[in-house]
Amino acid sequence: MSPPEKPVRRVLSALWKPALLLLVLALPLRGWALTYAPLPMYNPDKVVAETRPLLDYLSRESRRDIRIQYLESNAEVVRAFVEDRIDLAEVGPLPYLALREAAPHARALLFFLEEGGSEAYTCALVAPFDGASSVAQLAEHLPLSLAVPQRLSTCGPPAAAWMLHAAGLDARAAAFSVLGHHEAVALAVARAEFPAGTMKTLVARRYHHLGVRVLAETPPLPVFALVVNTRTLPQDLIHALQEALLRAPAEERARWVLGRHGFAPVSASSYEPLEGMLKVLESKATDFLSP
């Protein structure tokens, strides 16, 4: 190497390392991955597919990968929150009250609005078309066997027990058969495999043509919520996720299934109707975690 080349090479060597560092610092960084638990449903592949567009949007907005961990039941979601194995989840009102009791670091952030922007839904006690025509008539089937979606389901044993109690029947005389999801309950009742069952009223109406008759409904209850783990997520990230969903444009949400109808901030008072139902039953939400 000729003498003039040596200083040039030294200069280039001295420059490339800081330049490389600046280039790395300029790259957009992605934080640690978040873990999301979708609603336990009858078809995990369908649930994941319907959830993915929403999570892809949140991933872009938060610059964090979000992986899905499918859990088989609401009770498993509660246990995963207690053990800090998940950061986010879609949770119904009864499982959320159980979370508040068992995992106070779980916080309901936003409601997933239903069609028309509704923040509430009801549960129905149903019977086969040629079965009981009123809740009182279910007394003829005592001891009563009821089909429910899950034990820790708002439209499960708590709703059933409350509607039986409201009609003057002893809810303790009922035995519950867990079928896994609302559609399974609707089909089992339509086939008269059970004298009655409980599910979301919206689902019951979809199966009316198969002979599912609504006997009673609960008071309006809060819709499902996005629940965050305040022990694993920093407050600034929680705020960023909330703001990203609230400002999600309608044309973006039109491509989603979960979250398509928008979001609303959660008010603690929204859960008072369910808390009142549990008070009537002299129960806590965590009473329904296990048989």
C-alpha positions in Angstrom: 0.0 0.0 0.0 1.4 3.4 -1.0 1.9 5.9 1.8 -1.0 8.3 0.9 -3.5 5.4 1.0 -2.8 4.6 4.7 -4.2 7.9 6.2 -7.2 7.6 3.9 -7.9 4.1 5.1 -7.5 5.2 8.7 -10.0 8.1 8.2 -12.6 5.8 6.6 -12.2 3.3 9.4 -12.7 6.0 12.0 -15.9 7.2 10.2 -17.7 4.0 9.4 -18.4 2.9 13.0 -20.1 6.1 14.1 -22.0 6.1 10.8 -23.2 2.5 11.4 -24.3 3.4 14.9 -26.3 6.4 13.6 -27.9 4.2 11.0 -29.0 1.6 13.7 -30.4 4.4 15.9 -32.4 5.7 13.0 -34.1 2.4 12.4 -37.6 2.1 13.8 -37.5 -0.1 16.8 -40.1 -2.6 17.9 -40.6 -3.3 21.5 -41.2 -6.7 23.2 -44.1 -8.8 21.9 -47.5 -8.6 23.6 -49.7 -11.6 24.2 -53.4 -11.4 23.5 -56.1 -13.9 24.5 -59.2 -13.9 22.3 -62.6 -14.8 23.4 -62.9 -18.6 23.9 -65.3 -19.8 21.2 -66.3 -23.0 19.5 -64.0 -22.5 16.5 -60.5 -21.3 17.5 -59.3 -20.9 13.9 -62.3 -18.7 13.1 -61.7 -16.6 16.3 -58.1 -16.1 15.4 -58.9 -15.1 11.9 -61.5 -12.6 13.1 -59.2 -11.1 15.7 -56.1 -10.7 13.5 -57.0 -7.6 11.6 -57.6 -5.6 14.8 -54.3 -6.9 16.3 -52.4 -6.1 13.1 -53.6 -2.5 13.3 -52.6 -2.2 17.0 -49.2 -3.8 16.2 -48.6 -1.1 13.5 -49.7 1.7 15.8 -47.8 0.5 18.9 -44.8 -0.8 17.0 -45.0 -4.1 18.9 -45.7 -7.6 17.7 -48.8 -9.0 19.2 -49.2 -12.8 19.3 -52.4 -14.7 20.0 -52.6 -17.2 22.8 -55.9 -19.1 22.5 -57.2 -20.4 25.8 -60.0 -22.9 26.1 -62.2 -21.2 28.7 -62.9 -18.0 30.5 -61.6 -19.6 33.7 -58.2 -20.2 31.9 -58.1 -16.5 30.9 -58.6 -15.5 34.5 -55.8 -17.8 35.6 -53.5 -16.5 32.9 -54.1 -12.9 34.1 -53.4 -14.0 37.7 -50.1 -15.6 36.5 -49.2 -12.6 34.2 -49.1 -14.9 31.1 -51.2 -12.5 29.0 -51.1 -8.8 28.5 -54.5 -8.2 26.7 -57.8 -10.1 26.4 -61.4 -9.8 25.2 -63.4 -10.5 28.4 -67.1 -10.7 29.1 -68.7 -9.0 32.2 -68.8 -12.0 34.5 -65.2 -13.1 33.8 -64.2 -9.4 34.3 -65.8 -9.3 37.8 -63.9 -12.5 38.6 -60.7 -10.8 37.4 -61.3 -7.8 39.6 -61.6 -10.2 42.6 -58.7 -12.5 41.6 -56.4 -10.2 39.7 -56.9 -6.5 40.6 -54.1 -5.6 38.1 -56.5 -6.4 35.3 -58.3 -3.3 34.0 -61.2 -3.0 31.6 -60.0 -0.4 29.1 -62.5 -0.2 26.3 -65.9 -1.7 25.4 -66.2 -3.5 22.0 -69.4 -1.9 20.8 -72.1 -4.1 19.2 -74.0 -3.3 16.1 -75.6 0.1 16.3 -73.1 1.3 18.8 -74.8 -0.5 21.7 -72.9 -0.9 25.0 -75.2 -3.6 26.4 -76.7 -7.0 25.7 -79.0 -9.4 27.5 -79.0 -13.1 28.3 -82.0 -15.3 27.6 -83.5 -18.3 29.3 -84.9 -20.4 26.4 -86.9 -23.6 25.9 -87.8 -25.8 23.0 -90.8 -24.6 21.0 -93.0 -27.5 22.3 -91.6 -27.3 25.8 -92.3 -24.8 28.6 -94.0 -21.6 27.6 -93.0 -19.7 30.8 -90.2 -19.9 33.4 -92.8 -21.0 36.0 -93.6 -24.1 33.9 -90.0 -25.3 34.2 -91.0 -26.4 37.8 -92.6 -29.4 36.1 -89.0 -30.5 35.1 -87.5 -30.4 38.5 -84.8 -31.3 39.2 -84.0 -29.1 36.3 -81.1 -29.8 33.9 -80.0 -26.6 32.1 -77.6 -26.2 29.1 -75.1 -23.3 29.5 -72.2 -22.1 27.3 -69.5 -22.1 30.1 -69.6 -22.1 33.9 -67.8 -18.7 34.0 -70.0 -17.2 31.4 -72.3 -14.2 32.1 -75.1 -16.1 30.1 -74.3 -19.2 32.1 -75.3 -20.3 35.6 -75.5 -16.7 37.1 -78.0 -15.6 34.5 -79.9 -18.8 34.7 -80.1 -18.8 38.4 -81.1 -15.1 38.5 -84.0 -15.7 36.0 -85.2 -18.8 37.9 -85.1 -16.8 41.2 -87.0 -13.9 39.6 -89.8 -16.4 38.7 -89.9 -17.8 42.2 -88.1 -21.1 41.5 -85.3 -22.4 43.6 -82.1 -22.0 41.5 -80.3 -24.4 43.7 -82.4 -27.2 42.2 -80.9 -26.7 38.8 -77.9 -28.7 37.4 -75.8 -27.2 34.7 -74.4 -28.9 31.6 -71.6 -27.0 30.1 -71.7 -27.2 26.3 -68.8 -24.8 25.4 -70.5 -22.1 23.4 -73.9 -20.4 22.8 -74.6 -22.0 19.5 -74.2 -25.5 21.0 -76.7 -24.6 23.7 -79.2 -23.3 21.0 -78.9 -26.4 19.0 -79.3 -28.7 22.0 -82.4 -26.9 23.2 -83.8 -26.9 19.6 -83.4 -30.7 19.6 -85.1 -30.8 23.0 -82.1 -32.5 24.6 -82.6 -30.1 27.6 -85.8 -28.5 28.9 -84.1 -25.2 28.9 -80.8 -23.4 28.4 -79.2 -19.9 28.5 -77.4 -17.9 25.9 -77.1 -14.3 24.5 -80.6 -13.2 23.4 -79.1 -12.2 20.1 -78.1 -15.9 19.5 -81.5 -17.1 20.7 -83.2 -15.0 18.1 -81.0 -16.4 15.4 -82.2 -19.9 16.3 -85.9 -19.0 16.7 -86.7 -20.6 13.3 -85.4 -23.9 14.7 -87.9 -23.7 17.6 -85.9 -21.9 20.3 -88.3 -19.9 22.5 -87.2 -17.1 24.8 -88.9 -17.4 28.2 -87.1 -14.6 30.1 -84.2 -12.1 29.7 -81.8 -10.5 32.1 -81.4 -6.7 32.6 -79.1 -5.1 30.0 -75.5 -6.1 30.8 -72.2 -4.4 29.6 -70.7 -5.7 26.4 -67.3 -7.4 26.2 -64.3 -5.4 27.0 -60.6 -5.2 26.1 -58.9 -5.9 29.4 -55.2 -4.9 29.9 -52.7 -6.2 32.4 -51.4 -3.2 34.3 -48.6 -5.3 35.9 -47.0 -6.2 32.6 -47.8 -3.1 30.5 -46.5 0.4 31.2 -49.1 3.1 31.5 -47.9 5.0 28.5 -48.4 1.9 26.3 -51.8 1.3 27.7 -52.8 4.9 26.9 -51.3 4.6 23.4 -53.4 1.4 22.7 -56.5 3.1 24.0 -56.0 6.2 21.8 -55.1 4.1 18.7 -58.4 2.2 19.0 -60.6 5.3 19.7 -59.2 7.1 16.7 -59.3 4.0 14.3 -61.1 5.3 11.2 -64.3 3.8 10.1 -62.8 2.7 6.7 -60.1 0.8 8.6 -62.6 -0.9 11.0 -64.8 -1.8 8.0 -62.3 -4.6 7.3 -62.4 -6.0 10.8 -64.8 -8.4 12.5 -63.8 -7.8 16.1 -64.0 -4.1 16.7 -65.9 -3.2 13.5 -68.6 -1.2 15.4 -66.1 0.9 17.3 -65.1 1.3 21.0 -66.2 3.2 24.1 -64.3 3.9 27.3 -65.4 1.6 30.2 -67.3 3.0 33.2 -67.2 1.1 36.4 -70.9 1.8 36.9 -71.6 -0.3 33.7 -71.1 -3.5 35.8 -73.6 -2.5 38.5 -76.5 -4.5 37.0 -74.5 -7.7 37.0 -73.2 -6.9 40.5 -76.8 -6.5 41.6 -77.7 -9.9 40.1 -74.9 -11.6 42.0 -76.0 -9.8 45.2 -79.5 -11.3 44.8 -77.9 -14.7 44.4 -75.6 -14.1 47.4 -72.6 -15.0 45.2 -69.3 -13.7 44.0 -68.1 -13.9 40.4 -65.2 -16.2 41.5 -67.8 -18.7 42.8 -68.2 -19.7 39.2 -64.6 -20.4 38.4 -64.9 -24.1 39.2 -67.7 -26.6 39.6 
